Each structure stands twice: as C-alpha cells, then as structure tokens.
Amino acid sequence: MNPDKNKPIGFMDSGLGGISVLREAVKLMPEENFVYYGDSANVPYGNKPREEIRRLTFRVVDRLLEYDIKGLAIACNTATSAAVKDLRIMYPDLPLVGIEPAIKPAIEQSRGGRILVMATPMTIKQEKFRHLLETYGEGHEVVSVPCDGLVSFVENCMFDQELLNVYFKKHLSPFLTDNTESIVLGCTHYPFLKSNILEFLRTKHKRENIVLIDGSFGTARELKRRLREKDLLKETTGIPGHVEIINSSSDSEMVEKSYALLNMPEI
C-alpha cells in the first residue's frame, strides 16, 4: 500500500469561507483526513493589494506543508486569482486545485437571462476573473456585483436576516432586473448566506425563481480526480476520516465557529 495515501489533504482560505468547499470534499471523500487553515487574522483578502494576498497565501501554504499534506485546495477565490499559478510552479508534484466563480456552469444552465456574479472587489479586478468573462461570457449578460464587507458577516457568524437585508438592498438590489435568472456566489463565504439571499429575493423582490450557483462541489470533485490520478486516495473502509481546523486568529472561538459551519445544515 502507498503510505502517502494516509496523509491529510490541506485546505486554506482567508478565513471561514473555504469550509463551504471542505464540506463538499468531506461528503465526496468521507474516509480522507483533512487539515484546514483559516487565516482569519488577515481576513478579508478581497480588499488587499495583490502582492499582499500572494504573501499571505504562500505563508498559509507553508504552514499546511508542515502537515505533510498529499493534496491542496486553495478554497478562496481571491487567493486563487492572485497565487495559484505560481503555487503550481512551486509545487509541480502536489495535486493542487483552486476555486473560481462558477461562471461557466451558470452559462451552461442559462436560459438567456441576466447572470449576476457576487464577488469581492479584488476578485473582480483580477485578470483571472476577466479571462473567465471573456472565455464564457460572450453573448450573455453577465454582471459583476462587488460585495465589499459581506465576508465579515460569515466570519462573525452574523446571519440576522434584517441586518443582511440592509446590506443586500444596498449592494444587490441595484443589479436585479426582471430577467435576472441566476446569481453566482463568487466567494467561498457566500454559500453560508444562501438561505438569507433567497429570503431577501423572496420577500423584498417577490422573486423565487432565481437560481444560486457556487463552485464548491466542482472544486471538491476536481480535487478528488487529481488525487485519484496520483493514486493518493485512501482505500474504502467505511471508517470516517478526521478534520483538523486551525485558525490564525487570536480569537479562540474561530475554530469553534469553523466546526459549527462545517456541520451547518444545508438548504
């Protein structure tokens, strides 16, 4: 048996958001061990200069490598845009996946209506994001919705509907039109706000037919594919693996919040 199969799979994010991707990975690969590093001491990445994002991402990856990981998920859209290309050059033998706004799936499902992409301001500014729009967006109405500050609601586990309604009214409502058909959740923090977004659309805009799309499952599936390619998946035993969560914040509750999000009921 390949002893490397027993090594853990590493996940990193600017904070707690990447747990939305980790949840999908745990469901797809329940027997694997995972180590997750949330950099909540420096959250959000989405309003920082690109070079600072790269520096922070490299530092977290260095920490995860100390755990002798067999694969790596950059479960942060902003960090993926800023650093994943260089990380693949630095670690060519490490199965590595990033995440990007699920624009391609949204267009593949499109019925010809408007597609909104909620994302951090930095993700929207990145060349990778523009490339996605140029590659898949031609002939479709794809509109970027900068969501400065929305990450903080998840980091603080603030899911109060009324508070979020105020935010969505300011940042989301101006982009909604009668022909809006889908909203891409272009940050891994945002899937935890799905029920809040749907409630806002239903009660404030009388819209129950807008589809929310995120890339968490696709990223987890690609990670599994790359690990299988390298013959690094554990054997099927029926014994669940272990998830270890680390956080850079001095707030001792961040790890507790992380496990709460990992086990949060899904809609």
N, C-alpha and C positions, 0 to 999 in steps of 0.2 A: 504493500500500500504506500502511496505517495505521502510522506509525512507532512508535506506542505498543505495537504487538504485540511488539516486540523487547525491551521492558522486562522485568525479572525479576518473579517472584511472591514475595512475602515470607511467611515463616513465623516465628512466635515461640512460645516455650514457656518455662516456668520453668527448664528445663534440657535434658536429652536426650530426654525422653519424646516430644515432638512429632515426632521423627524417624519414629515409627511411622505418623504421618499423612503426613509428607513422602514416605515410601516408596511409599504408595498413589498420591500425586499424581504422582510421577515415573513410575510404571507407566502411569497414565492419560494423562499428558501428557509423553511422553518427550522431545519436542523443545523444551519450555519450559526457560527458565533460572530457577533458584531461589536465593534467599538466605535462609538460616536463622539466626536469632539465638536461642541458648540462654542463659538468664540463670542459669547455674549458680552464680554468685557469691551469688545470693539464694535458691537452691533449699533447701527446698521452699516453694512458695507456700501449700500446703494447710494450714499451721498458723499463718498470719499473719492479722492483722486485715484486714477488707475494704478499708479505706481505704489500707492499705499495699500490698495487692495491686493496687489501682487505680493507685496512683502508679507502682509498678514496671512494670505493663503499659503505661501511657502512655509511660514513658521508653523502653521497648524499641521500641514502635511508632514513636516519634520517630526512633530510630536507623535503623529499616528504611526510613522515608520518605526518608532521606538517599540511599538507593539508587534513588530514583525508581521504586518498585515500581508495578506495574499492578493488583495484587490482593493481598489479605492474608488469611492464615489464622491465627486465634488457636488454636493447636494445644494448648491447655491447658484442661481443664475448669474449673479454679478461676478462671483469668483470664477465661474466657468468662462465667462466672456473675457475676463482680464488675464487669466493664468493657465487655463487648461492646455493650451497649445504648447506652452513652454514646459509644463509638467510632463507631457507625453515625450518630449525630447529628453528631459532629465531622467525619466524612469521608463525607458522603452520596453522593459520586460514585465512591467507591472500592469495587469489588467485595470484600466482606468476609464471611468465614464464621467462626463459632466452632464449638466442639465441645461436645457434651453426652453424658452417659451414655446408652448405646443401650437405654433402657428401652422405647421404642416398638417397635423391632424384636424385642426379647425377648418382648414380649407378643403381637406378631403371630405369632410362631413357637410360642407357648405351647401346651402340651398339658394345661394345668390344674395344673401342679406349682408348687413354690416357685421364685421367681426371686431370686437374691442380687445385690446391686449393690455391688461393691467400689469404694470411692472414698475420697478424702482427707477428713478430718474437716470441713474448710472447705467443700468441695463439698456435702457432705451438709447442712450448715447453711444453704446459700444458698436464697433464695426461688425461684430458677430450678429447683433440684432438687425442691423441694416441689411446684412447679407441674407438673413432669413426672409426679410420682407421682399428683397429683390428676387430671391430664388423662387418663393412660393406665392407671393402676393400679387403678381401681375394679373390684372383682370378682375381683382377682388377689392372690395373696400375694407381695408384693414387699418384700424385707427389705434394709435398708441395712447394709453391713458397713464400719465405719470402719477404715481401714488406715494408721494413723499410722506413719510411718517406712519404709514399703515403697518409696517413691520412691528412697530412698538406696541401695538395693541396685542399682538400674539406673544411677544416677548414678556409682556406683563400679564398675560392671560386675562386680558380685558375683553370680554365678549358681550358686554352690555349692549343690547340692541339699540337703545336710544342714542347712546354715545356714537355708535358706529353709523347710525342713520345720519347724524350730523356730518360725519366725515364723508359718507357716500354721496350725500346731497351736494356737497361742495366739489368733490373730486370725480365722481362717476356720473351723476345726473347730466352734466353739460354734454356728455358724449353719447347719451342714449337717444336713439331715434326710433320711429315706429318700425323700421325694418332691421333693427338690431337683432341678430339671430343667436349670437354666441359671445361669450366672454372668456378669453384665455387668461388663466391665472398664472402670470409670468413671474412669480416669485414663490419659492417653496413655503413661505409663511402663509400665503393666501389660502391654500386649501382648508386650513383650520377655520377660515371665515366663510366657508361655503354656505352654511345654513343662514348666517347673517346677511350675506349678499342676496340669497334667494328670498329671504323675508323682506328685505328692503325693496327688491324689484316687485314683489307681490303686493305689498301694502302701499308703497309710495308711487309706484308707476303702473300698477294693475297688470303686470307682466308675469306670466307663469310659464311662458314658452321659451325663455332664453336659456340656452344650454351653457353650463360652466365646464371648461376643459382645462386640465392640467397635465403636465408631463411626468408625474411621479411613477405611474405604472410602467410607462415606456422606458424610463431610465432604469428601473429595477430589472426589467426584462432584459435590457441590453447588458447590464452588469452580469446577470446570470449567464447569458450567452458567452460573454468573454471569459468568464471563469470556466465554463464547460470546455471552451476552445483550448484552454491551457490544462485541462484535466485537473482542475483545482476544486471542484465541487465535492462536498462530503458524501459519503455513501448514505443511502437511505436506511435509517434505523428506526425512525418513528420517535426518536428522542429529541425534544426541542433543544435548540441551542440557547446561548446566553447573550444578553445585550448589556454591554457596559457603556455608561454615559459619563462623559467628562465635560466640564464646562470651565471656561477661563474666568468667569465672573467671580467676584468675591462674595456674591450673594449665595449663601448656602442653599437657598430654595430653588435655584435654577435647575439643578439635577432632578429634584423632586417634581418640578413643573414639567421637565422633559419626559419623565416616565408617565406623568399624567396625560400628556399629549400623545404619547406612544399608544396608550390604552384608551384614548378618547373614542367614544362611539362614532362610527362613520354614517353619513347620511346616504 
